[in-house]
């Protein structure tokens, strides 16, 4: 069996889907969590000078979180059971990534440092920016047996896991539960995944932080 070492900051962020997939699949991996104060000394040693990176015994170091996610999903058998399912998984995965980009101004840039602008953007994000993504994803979920299971098939895939990693952030910025009420099946999916024993055990070890990637 290959040895895996996943290196990322000690936060919820770009490495979370890979961490969740390894955990759900029961595949052991070295979970290296970099503290912010240690990052400057490490930065120049990393490909593209960013995290996450994945080291797989006998292979070159990998970078770029979408590439890492897809690689880990394949190793964990979480890409769907056939080509059609795999295409749906990739559609939803890509849509979740695009949705997550909408949260960026809350963490970085001028909007993030101006309370009035930040609140105005938050309201716009909940009302206008995120619903189209979530409507699409929940539609795919409902196509699979009514929406009480997973995006495809009968077990979690990259699509489900990536959605679950984003849902917690969304709830932080939607205290009135507007999106949860509008997309109940979708948020129920994330709740089911987060309640799994494997992810519960993982989350118990992770420092909680509402900090996005930088």
Secondary structure in CASP SS format (residue, H / E / C, confidence):
PFRMAT SS
TARGET T0000
AUTHOR 0000-0000-0000
METHOD secondary structure of the structure
MODEL  1
X C 1.00
X C 1.00
X C 1.00
X E 1.00
X E 1.00
X E 1.00
X E 1.00
X E 1.00
X E 1.00
X C 1.00
X C 1.00
X C 1.00
X C 1.00
X C 1.00
X C 1.00
X H 1.00
X H 1.00
X H 1.00
X H 1.00
X H 1.00
X H 1.00
X H 1.00
X H 1.00
X H 1.00
X H 1.00
X C 1.00
X C 1.00
X C 1.00
X C 1.00
X E 1.00
X E 1.00
X E 1.00
X E 1.00
X E 1.00
X C 1.00
X H 1.00
X H 1.00
X H 1.00
X H 1.00
X H 1.00
X H 1.00
X H 1.00
X H 1.00
X H 1.00
X H 1.00
X C 1.00
X H 1.00
X H 1.00
X H 1.00
X C 1.00
X C 1.00
X C 1.00
X E 1.00
X E 1.00
X E 1.00
X E 1.00
X C 1.00
X C 1.00
X C 1.00
X C 1.00
X C 1.00
X E 1.00
X E 1.00
X C 1.00
X H 1.00
X H 1.00
X H 1.00
X H 1.00
X H 1.00
X H 1.00
X H 1.00
X H 1.00
X H 1.00
X H 1.00
X H 1.00
X C 1.00
X C 1.00
X C 1.00
X C 1.00
X C 1.00
X C 1.00
X C 1.00
X H 1.00
X H 1.00
X H 1.00
X H 1.00
X H 1.00
X H 1.00
X H 1.00
X H 1.00
X H 1.00
X H 1.00
X H 1.00
X H 1.00
X H 1.00
X H 1.00
X H 1.00
X H 1.00
X H 1.00
X H 1.00
X H 1.00
X C 1.00
X C 1.00
X H 1.00
X H 1.00
X H 1.00
X H 1.00
X C 1.00
X C 1.00
X H 1.00
X H 1.00
X H 1.00
X H 1.00
X C 1.00
X H 1.00
X H 1.00
X H 1.00
X H 1.00
X H 1.00
X H 1.00
X H 1.00
X H 1.00
X H 1.00
X H 1.00
X H 1.00
X H 1.00
X H 1.00
X H 1.00
X H 1.00
X C 1.00
X H 1.00
X H 1.00
X H 1.00
X H 1.00
X H 1.00
X H 1.00
X H 1.00
X H 1.00
X H 1.00
X H 1.00
X H 1.00
X H 1.00
X H 1.00
X C 1.00
X C 1.00
X C 1.00
X C 1.00
X C 1.00
X C 1.00
X C 1.00
X C 1.00
X C 1.00
X C 1.00
X C 1.00
X C 1.00
X C 1.00
X C 1.00
X H 1.00
X H 1.00
X H 1.00
X H 1.00
X H 1.00
X H 1.00
X H 1.00
X H 1.00
X H 1.00
X H 1.00
X H 1.00
X H 1.00
X H 1.00
X H 1.00
X H 1.00
X C 1.00
X C 1.00
X C 1.00
X C 1.00
X C 1.00
X H 1.00
X H 1.00
X H 1.00
X H 1.00
X H 1.00
X C 1.00
X H 1.00
X H 1.00
X H 1.00
X H 1.00
X H 1.00
X H 1.00
X H 1.00
X H 1.00
X H 1.00
X H 1.00
X H 1.00
X C 1.00
X C 1.00
X H 1.00
X H 1.00
X H 1.00
X H 1.00
X H 1.00
X H 1.00
X H 1.00
X H 1.00
X H 1.00
X C 1.00
X C 1.00
X C 1.00
X C 1.00
X C 1.00
X C 1.00
X C 1.00
X C 1.00
X C 1.00
END
